[in-house]
């Protein structure tokens, strides 16, 4: 039998395909390296979570047997559903309070002209630079005098009043919305509140989504706040605080500790997966105009 050789015309598309694949790898090499760097720890946590107690202490990286029951066993070791409810209450209420307080403030700083606007904006920027540990003692004393320590309300209530980072982020995004839209709404007889609700909020949805995601992830992962106010009340613990306690109590069972870690990460990962497009769009347009 004689071998049939590819003609030059057939060889050129194959060469172009290989060259295109190599070009794609070269262009995205940095992104691929970063993705691999961030993915490997998560893969390691997952593989450890499905190992047996004995294998979790060995140098093996691949499970000999897949123990999916570890994800159910952790619920017998700790009241994770209670902690999940506390985390959801903290994150959802704080995010809702942040939106209610930050959107009108950002609109006032971006679209309304009033004396002292720039000075107030500088105060907002200055508040962003203030570490929370600096005001922890006076705030704790204030909440203690109100009898609210031991609950999550000292962490939730401030978001209904002021959040500097959220105001700054929303203000920067609202600045990208042309002023002509607001002026046209005023000419049509809209009040400032109606212009905010009917014009600004629909057009600022990507920025609002990005800000809400930032707030949710921060409160979901917050450890210092729950430790400060609910450290002595286990029934008020959030998942981040309970995770630290679980690892301390079950430090010899690394498979269970890693299973709890994955379960704690799961809601935030799912939320980011659904909101990724709005998040990226909001971050992209936030710094266009200042």
C-alpha positions, 0 to 999 in steps of 0.5 A, spaced: 500 500 500 502 506 498 501 512 503 498 518 501 501 524 503 498 531 504 498 536 499 501 543 500 494 546 500 492 541 505 498 542 510 497 550 510 490 550 514 494 545 519 500 549 520 495 555 521 491 551 526 497 550 530 500 557 529 493 560 531 493 555 537 500 557 539 499 564 538 493 564 543 497 560 548 502 566 548 497 571 548 493 568 554 499 565 558 499 570 564 492 569 565 493 561 564 498 562 569 494 566 574 488 561 573 492 555 575 495 559 581 489 560 584 485 554 582 490 549 585 489 551 592 482 550 591 483 543 588 487 541 593 482 543 598 477 539 595 481 533 594 483 533 601 475 534 603 474 527 600 479 523 603 479 518 609 481 521 616 488 517 615 489 519 608 488 526 610 495 526 614 499 522 608 503 526 602 498 523 597 494 528 593 489 523 590 484 520 594 484 512 594 477 512 596 472 518 595 468 519 601 463 524 599 459 523 606 464 527 609 460 533 607 454 530 611 458 528 617 460 536 618 453 537 619 453 532 625 459 535 628 457 543 628 450 546 627 452 549 620 445 551 618 444 555 624 451 559 622 449 559 615 442 563 617 446 568 621 451 569 615 446 570 610 442 575 615 448 579 616 450 579 609 443 580 606 441 585 611 448 589 610 448 589 603 440 592 603 442 597 608 448 599 604 444 600 597 439 604 601 444 609 604 449 609 599 445 610 592 442 616 594 448 619 597 452 617 591 447 621 587 447 627 591 455 627 590 455 626 583 449 629 580 447 635 585 450 641 586 450 644 593 455 648 597 460 643 600 459 637 596 467 637 594 468 637 602 464 632 604 467 627 598 473 628 601 471 626 608 468 620 604 475 618 601 478 620 608 473 615 612 475 609 607 482 610 609 481 609 616 482 602 619 476 599 622 480 597 628 482 604 630 474 605 632 473 598 634 473 600 642 469 606 642 464 603 637 464 597 642 463 601 648 457 605 644 453 598 642 455 595 649 451 601 652 445 600 648 445 593 650 446 590 643 453 586 644 452 579 643 448 580 637 449 581 629 446 588 629 452 592 631 455 590 624 448 590 620 446 597 623 452 601 620 450 599 613 444 603 613 447 609 615 454 610 612 459 606 608 464 610 605 467 605 600 460 603 597 459 611 596 465 612 593 464 606 588 457 608 586 459 615 585 464 614 580 459 610 576 454 615 576 459 620 574 459 616 567 452 617 566 451 623 562 448 629 565 443 630 560 439 625 562 438 627 569 436 634 566 431 632 561 428 628 567 427 635 571 424 638 565 419 633 564 417 635 571 421 629 575 423 630 582 430 629 584 427 622 587 424 620 581 430 622 577 434 617 581 429 611 581 427 612 574 433 614 571 439 613 575 438 606 578 436 603 571 442 606 568 447 604 574 445 597 575 452 594 573 455 599 578 450 597 583 451 590 582 458 590 583 458 594 589 453 589 592 457 584 590 463 587 594 459 588 600 456 581 600 463 578 600 466 582 605 460 581 610 460 574 608 468 573 609 468 578 615 471 575 621 473 581 626 466 584 627 463 577 629 469 575 633 468 582 637 461 582 638 459 575 638 465 571 640 461 569 647 455 567 644 456 561 639 448 561 637 450 568 634 456 566 630 457 566 623 460 561 618 467 565 618 467 565 625 464 558 626 470 555 621 475 557 625 472 554 631 471 548 627 478 547 625 480 548 632 476 543 635 477 538 629 484 540 627 486 532 627 481 531 622 483 535 616 478 532 611 472 535 615 475 541 616 476 542 608 469 540 607 467 545 612 471 550 608 468 548 601 461 549 604 463 556 606 466 558 600 460 555 596 455 561 596 460 566 595 462 562 589 455 561 586 453 568 587 460 571 583 458 566 578 451 569 576 453 576 577 460 576 574 458 579 567 455 585 571 461 585 576 466 586 571 462 591 567 461 595 573 468 595 575 470 597 568 466 603 568 467 605 575 474 609 573 472 612 567 470 619 569 472 622 576 
